[in-house]
Each structure stands twice: as structure tokens, then as C-alpha cells.
């Protein structure tokens, strides 16, 4: 098997296994997860179409162009397509019955997308292994963290119907902001040029990028832990339906 292909797929497989192992109470059916991953792979097509259309309106200056491309072309296109797919494939599924499930399904959709994207970047590069290493450490985990945020708010929308509209808006808004900031920091930094000022600003943006990436991991792990706790509470309430009930005699 082509080593470039394996190196592109491996980080996706690791993160899928990681989130699957976190779903300890009532693991999702493997067939449902495989299907969710497959449609996530197919989701590359509408995202690319949307990116192509929005990319035609990219501002010509490096800074504005980088910000627009990060937040609108990449962030909005990709995260909107992922959320729409989750609403179509997962939202009404009887298997989506616990808080943690939203994160699991969002990650499988996002990793399907990231897998195809990563294979395209890695196998299309003349320096496949170095590209695979960098994307395996940065880009693929970033898609994972965007998905954790989306799934977190998707579950809140599912199980808090009174505030459903707000949670669904957050399920799109926060991943777009994370995705856009991640891409914009890299794109603006890359477009600042080789002048002394440009290189200095580029260095500052890379420091900001590293700090932002670390913070995303902290936010993501907190959301995973919080949804695991909510699922445990939910499971306990189902097992003890009369807990806290007092008879009036």
C-alpha cells in the first residue's frame, strides 16, 4: 500500500479510535458510525463547490484575502456543510439518544471530510511525508476539535428544546470562528512577505497560532469531559426514574 496514503489516513484513524473509546456508556452502532464517516467523505463535494463560488469574491490584498478565505471560504463552507449533513443523517436517528453522541457523530462526519482532504493534499505533494507529518499534527486534529465544538452544541440543541435555536446557531458559529481563526492566522502570516516588518509580524502570528492551537485542545477536552458527565447523569436518571420522588400519604 502507498506509504503516502497510509500516512494521510493514519491520524484520522487514531482520532476516530480515540473518540470511540471515550463513548463508554452506550457505544454507537459500528454500522451507523461507518455510514456517518462515509457521508462525511462525500461531503467534500458540496464543500468544494461552495468554496469555489465564495473564492471568486476573495479580496486581492494578502491580509484581507487571508481573513476572508479563513473565515468565509474555508470556515463557513466546510462547517456549514458538516452541520447540514449531521442534521440530515444523525439528528432524527434513534441512536442519537445521549449527550455524548453529538460529539461522536460530529467527529465521524468531520474525520470523513478530513480524511479525503488529507489524502488529496498528501498524495498530490512531491514532499508527501513532510506534508503528512505537518497535517497529521495540525490540520487533522484541528478538524477533530472543530467537530467536538459542533457536536457539543448539537447535543445541547437536541436535549434542550426550549433553547434549540440558540444552540444550533452556536453549533455553526463557534466551529466557524475556530476554523476561521486557525486558517486566517496561517494564511495572513504566509502572505506578509519577506520584509523585516513582514517577517516580524509573521513570527508574532505564528506564536498566536501556537497559543490558539493549545487553547483549542483545552477547550475540546473540557467539552468531551463535560458531555461524558452529562451522559452519565442522563443514564442514571433513566435507570432510576423514581429517584427523588416522595409519596404523599
Buried (B, 14 or more C-beta within 10 A) or exposed (E): EEEBBEBBBBBBEBBBEEBBEBBEEEBBEEEBBEBBBEBBBEBBEBBBEBBEEBBEEBEEEBBEBBBBBBBBBBBBBBBBBBBEBBBEBBBEBEBBBBBBBBBBBBBBBBBBBBBBBBBEBBBEBEEBEEBBBEBBEBBBBBBBBBBBBBBBBBBBBBBEEEEEEEBBEBBBBBBBBBBBBBBBBBBBBEBBEEEEEBEEBBEEBBEEBEEBBEEBBEBBEEBBEBBBEBBBEBBEEEEEEEEEEEEEE
